[in-house]
Structure formats: C-alpha cells, structure tokens
C-alpha cells in the first residue's frame, strides 16, 4: 500500500486493514524504529486525521454526561445533591428545568471527574443580537479566529 493522505472512505478502509495486518501478522512486538513500526505509526496518524475530520466525536449532552457518570459510580441523586444545593435543585437540573451553574459545573468536574467539555457544551439558544454580531465580525482578530477554526458565528 502506498502511504499518502487519506481522502476517501476506501483509502481509510485500506489503511485500517493494513494496520490490522501489521499488528496481527507477527507474534513478536513491532519495533518502533523498524520499517513496519514506522509504517504503522504513519498509518495510525493518517487514520486519526481522517477520523477527526469525518467522524468527529461530539461532546455528550451535559445532563446525559452527569447521568452516565452517576450510573458508572452507582450514585443516586441524593448522593450528589450537595453539589447542586439540595435534592429539589438536582431534580430540576436533571429534568432540564434549571440550567447548570458555573459552581455546579466546577463541582461536578472536581468531585466526579466529568470533563469540562461535556458539561459546558453550550446552549444553542444563546445568540447575539444582529447588531452586536456584526460588530464582533468587524473585529479582524475575531473574524480571523472564526474562519480559521471553522466556527459558524451566529
């Protein structure tokens, strides 16, 4: 297989098959400085790049992340209620009737190890007024940042 930038699903599948072949064709571990080791490393990087572009991992909904972590740690709402300010408040948050506060997010991250990215995914309903939106887009560094990061400014 010729090693090159992966651009199609077919090339992706070929690269994955080659990685599988390299890993499973030898009983001995592959030496990193061997030709097979270098090919494996290069293919792995190319596959990772392709997957990041075409199969991005989206952060879960914050409430689902909390519920998942509670399940993992075998926790009940009452167990983590102190982080929310009581049983009523945790119930409101988990039922989508109250947003997470910065304090709740910080405590959930600190005590349960929930990644911040999962807790602050963002509210899609929060938008700037059109006039303020235009003002921000007129700031060269902000406009450049948005275009470089392919962020859709709304």
C-alpha positions as CSV (number, residue, x, y, z in Angstrom):
1,X,0.0,0.0,0.0
2,X,1.3,3.4,-0.9
3,X,1.2,5.7,2.1
4,X,-0.5,9.0,1.4
5,X,-3.0,11.4,2.9
6,X,-6.4,9.6,3.3
7,X,-9.1,11.3,1.3
8,X,-11.8,8.6,0.7
9,X,-13.6,6.0,2.7
10,X,-12.0,3.3,0.5
11,X,-8.5,4.6,1.3
12,X,-9.5,4.8,5.0
13,X,-10.6,1.1,4.9
14,X,-7.4,0.1,3.2
15,X,-5.3,1.9,5.8
16,X,-7.3,0.3,8.6
17,X,-6.8,-3.2,7.0
18,X,-3.1,-2.6,6.6
19,X,-2.8,-1.5,10.3
20,X,-4.7,-4.7,11.3
21,X,-2.4,-6.8,9.1
22,X,0.8,-5.2,10.6
23,X,-0.4,-5.7,14.1
24,X,-1.6,-9.3,13.7
25,X,1.0,-10.8,11.2
26,X,3.8,-11.0,13.8
27,X,4.0,-12.9,17.0
28,X,6.7,-10.5,18.2
29,X,6.0,-6.9,19.1
30,X,6.8,-4.5,16.3
31,X,9.9,-2.4,16.9
32,X,9.2,1.3,16.6
33,X,12.3,2.0,14.6
34,X,11.7,-0.9,12.1
35,X,10.1,-0.2,8.7
36,X,6.9,-1.9,9.9
37,X,6.9,0.2,13.1
38,X,7.3,3.4,11.1
39,X,4.6,2.4,8.6
40,X,2.3,1.5,11.5
41,X,2.9,4.9,13.2
42,X,2.4,6.8,9.9
43,X,-0.8,5.0,9.0
44,X,-2.1,5.5,12.5
45,X,-1.6,9.2,12.3
46,X,-3.2,9.4,8.9
47,X,-6.2,7.3,10.1
48,X,-6.5,9.5,13.1
49,X,-6.5,12.7,11.0
50,X,-9.2,11.2,8.7
51,X,-11.4,10.2,11.7
52,X,-11.1,13.6,13.3
53,X,-12.3,15.2,10.1
54,X,-15.0,12.8,9.0
55,X,-16.1,11.1,12.3
56,X,-15.7,13.8,14.9
57,X,-16.6,12.9,18.5
58,X,-19.2,15.3,19.8
59,X,-19.4,16.0,23.5
60,X,-22.4,14.5,25.1
61,X,-25.3,16.5,26.4
62,X,-24.3,17.7,29.9
63,X,-27.3,16.1,31.6
64,X,-26.6,12.8,29.9
65,X,-22.9,13.1,30.9
66,X,-24.0,13.6,34.6
67,X,-26.4,10.7,34.5
68,X,-23.8,8.4,32.8
69,X,-21.3,9.2,35.5
70,X,-23.8,8.7,38.2
71,X,-24.5,5.2,36.7
72,X,-20.8,4.4,36.5
73,X,-20.3,5.4,40.1
74,X,-23.5,3.8,41.3
75,X,-24.7,7.2,42.7
76,X,-28.2,8.3,43.5
77,X,-29.5,11.9,43.1
78,X,-29.4,12.2,46.9
79,X,-25.7,11.3,46.9
80,X,-24.7,14.3,44.8
81,X,-27.4,16.7,45.9
82,X,-24.9,18.8,48.0
83,X,-23.2,19.8,44.8
84,X,-26.4,21.3,43.4
85,X,-27.7,22.9,46.6
86,X,-30.2,20.2,47.5
87,X,-32.5,17.4,46.3
88,X,-35.0,19.8,44.7
89,X,-32.4,21.6,42.7
90,X,-30.7,18.4,41.4
91,X,-34.1,17.1,40.3
92,X,-34.7,20.4,38.4
93,X,-31.3,20.2,36.7
94,X,-31.6,16.6,35.7
95,X,-35.1,17.2,34.3
96,X,-33.9,20.2,32.2
97,X,-35.9,22.7,34.2
98,X,-32.8,24.5,35.6
99,X,-29.5,25.2,33.8
100,X,-26.2,24.1,35.3
101,X,-24.5,27.0,37.1
102,X,-20.7,27.6,36.9
103,X,-20.4,26.4,40.5
104,X,-22.3,23.1,39.7
105,X,-20.1,22.5,36.6
106,X,-16.9,23.1,38.7
107,X,-18.0,20.8,41.5
108,X,-19.1,18.0,39.1
109,X,-15.7,18.2,37.4
110,X,-13.8,18.2,40.7
111,X,-15.8,15.5,42.6
112,X,-17.0,13.2,39.8
113,X,-14.3,13.8,37.2
114,X,-16.7,14.7,34.4
115,X,-14.8,16.5,31.7
116,X,-15.5,20.2,31.4
117,X,-16.1,19.9,27.7
118,X,-19.0,17.6,28.5
119,X,-20.5,20.0,31.0
120,X,-20.2,23.2,29.0
121,X,-21.2,22.1,25.6
122,X,-23.1,25.3,25.2
123,X,-26.7,26.5,24.9
124,X,-27.6,26.6,21.2
125,X,-30.3,29.1,22.0
126,X,-27.9,31.8,23.2
127,X,-27.3,34.2,20.3
128,X,-26.1,37.8,19.9
129,X,-28.4,40.4,18.6
130,X,-27.7,41.0,14.9
131,X,-26.1,44.4,15.5
132,X,-23.6,43.1,18.1
133,X,-22.9,40.1,15.9
134,X,-21.9,42.4,13.0
135,X,-19.7,44.5,15.4
136,X,-17.8,41.4,16.5
137,X,-17.3,40.2,12.9
138,X,-15.8,43.6,12.1
139,X,-13.0,43.0,14.6
140,X,-10.2,41.4,12.5
141,X,-8.8,39.1,15.1
142,X,-12.3,37.7,16.0
143,X,-13.2,37.3,12.3
144,X,-9.9,35.6,11.6
145,X,-10.3,33.2,14.6
146,X,-13.7,32.2,13.5
147,X,-12.6,31.5,9.9
148,X,-9.5,29.6,11.0
149,X,-11.4,27.4,13.4
150,X,-14.4,26.9,11.0
151,X,-16.7,28.3,13.7
152,X,-20.1,29.4,12.4
153,X,-20.8,32.7,14.1
154,X,-24.5,33.2,14.6
